[in-house]
Amino acid sequence: MDKVLCSIATRGRYQTTLPLALNAIINQTKLPDKLVIFDDNDEPEDVRNNNIYQHLFSIMDYKGIKWEWVYAAKKGQHHIHQSANRMGYDWVWRVDDDAIPEPNVLEELYSWINDDVGAIGGAILTLPINPDTSKNTGKIEDIDKEPNIQWAEIKKLKEVEHLHCSFLYRAGVHDYNLGLSRVAHREETLFTYGLYLKGYTILAAPHANTWHLKNPQGGIRSESNQQLYHHDELIFRNTLAYKDKKIVVLNVGMGDHIVFKRVMPDITNAEVFTCFPDIVPGRPISEAMSLFGDIDQWSIYKKMAEWKWTDSLENAFRKLYL
Amino acid sequence: MIIISPYAKALRNGKTNAKNYPYWKELIRLIDEPIVQVGIEGEEQLVDDFRKNLSLDELGKLVDQCKTWISCDSFFQHFSWDRQKYGIVLWSVSDPIIFGHPENINLLKDRKCLVENQFLWWEHTEHDANKFVKPKIVLESLNAKQT
């Protein structure tokens, strides 16, 4: 059976909504195999001395939920989510520290897992519920025209192209964009849309409601620098602008470029960024960095390390780009 | 004429690249053929005819003229393979199954010499002359290739 990690990032909410979120997680009808709490506070506390947390941790132990408290690096929640993404679990259920999933949420989301699915999200509700999302497409091209499908109750299962806030996702197959600023604006949209682009089905599932308290105090995104939001929005818009292209980023040596030449004819509609345009023609690598923020997602060496690769470099390129 | 490409890319920390063959001088003495060395400015000259900083066009023309070539695991082995001119690659810590081409003769002393993680920067790997085949073995392969 697939193993599920529940991941929660927290900041400024020790004494408000975090215990509520933890309580909701440990009272799920399907329990996660592990709960990891990423503490992103400027002045972290040792909550083992807090009576409420002592009880919550004891209940986790009693119910057999492994748990871990990790002091995060305050680099933004995309770094936190990427850590969870690579912790070796099959699936990660990410929950906000001011979100209260109803007891059946993980069980419902989990019930839709199959080999084609990349992520499943339920409704993320804040009262009063205003938007009518019944006619939503959930397509990325409509993101500016329609409210998010998760902002109202979801009546029936729907395939979409992106999710937000809290959802269950297949771990270790797509990376968060670490080129975003520390506000990580659009990080979950970029992430789930990336899964979609890799060919996975993204689902908005019914009967899986999470109440989002939108606590104005604290929060992992408690940052008001508009330049950071602008920076991230630009990366998001550039990603959309190139959505129909196969992005190729060759931030590697000359020899690697030569090997890649054998793969190039099999890639259709490529937009190539290259270090050695006399070997593989294309645009400068610096352009890829400014357009997409993080080019590590195309690092063939990083990918080969992740895949524990033992086959040829040429076949690694094929796996990455075909 | 035989081309030798003795050196892998210089490391940023100034250490000897663990992929650099340590017995070139001995090997060169054993080869009874005109030898052209290719490389870049700053590399040690091992034979009289050292062609530095050639353009890709110039290098390609030279490769096309050579009888065969000998190289460490560097850009050159990929470049010549791409021109369908195959030669001898002298391996040590990097894995010829991943980074090599079966059309070349890939001389690896022992797979036990390979570093565990093939995908890190080579700055982290110490040079060890014991991880390379001896010149006599290279010469045997060269003679076999030419007959």
Interface residues (C-beta under 8 A of the other chain):
Chain A: G253 M254 G255 D256 I258 V259 K261 D278 I279 Y301 K302 M304 A305 W309 T310 D311 S312 L313 A316
Chain B: K9 L56 S74 F75 Q77 H78 F79 W81 D82 D95 I97 I98 F99 N117 Q118 F119 L120
